[in-house]
Amino acid sequence: MYGCTQKEVESLIASGESDEILRKIVHKYKNLEDTHAFVLIEGVTGNEDIDFDFNLKIAHAINAPLYLFSSAKSKSEEMVM
């Protein structure tokens, strides 16, 4: 299951409807929440500039904790810390 495809996200951002992305994700989550005891969400990946902030918005909207996992491959200690 997914909240939005990459193509949907790109189209909604291009048309200035980025709030619709969050609405779709929350709607699909709420449908799953009603029928499942546990829902694991991977979150948005692929764009380091928006990933954290948008994943934080999603977590806040569904009242979920946020656990951040990131790769430090090819990054300096200063960049990671």
N, C-alpha and C positions, 0 to 999 in steps of 0.2 A: 504494500500500500504506500502511496506517496501523497503528499499534500498538493504539490504543483510540479509539473515537469519543468525542465530548464527552459524549454521553448515558451511555455506559459509565462514564466517569470520574466524572461527577456521581453516578451510582448507587452506585459502589464507595466513593466518599468518604462519601456519606450513610450507608452501611451499615457504616462503620468498617473497610473493607477496602482502604485506600489502598496497602498493600504488593502487592496483587493487580495493580494497575495496572503497577507496575514489573515484576512477574513476566511479565505478558502481553507487554509491550514487549520485554523481553530475549529471551523465547522466540521471538517473531516475527523479531527481529534475527538470532538464531542460525540460524534456518532460512534466511534470506537469505544470511548469511555463508558458509554451506556451498556455495552455488551461484553466488555472485557475487564478483568480484574487488574490487569497491568498493561500499560502501553509504553513501549520504548521508542523514543524519537531520536533519530540520528541528527537531525538539524540540517541547516544549510551549509554546503561545502562548495569550495571551488573559487571563492573570491575572498581573499584574506582581508580586504578593505571593509567589507560589509558583513562577513560571517558572524563575528562576535556580537555586534550590536543587534543584528536581526535575530539571531538565536536567542539573545536576551529578551527581545520583545516577545518572541514566541513563548518562551518559558514563563514570562510574566503573564501573558494573556491566558495561559491555561493553568496557571498557579502550580508550576512544576519546578523542581530544582534544576540547576544547570551545572553539568559537569563538562569541563572543557578538556579535550584531548587534542594535542597538537604535535606535529613533528618538529624536531630541532635539527633535522638533517640539513647539512650545508649552511648552518647558521652559527654565528659567533655566540659566545657565552652572554655577551651584552644584549644581543637581540632576543635571546631566550628569556633572560631574567628581566 
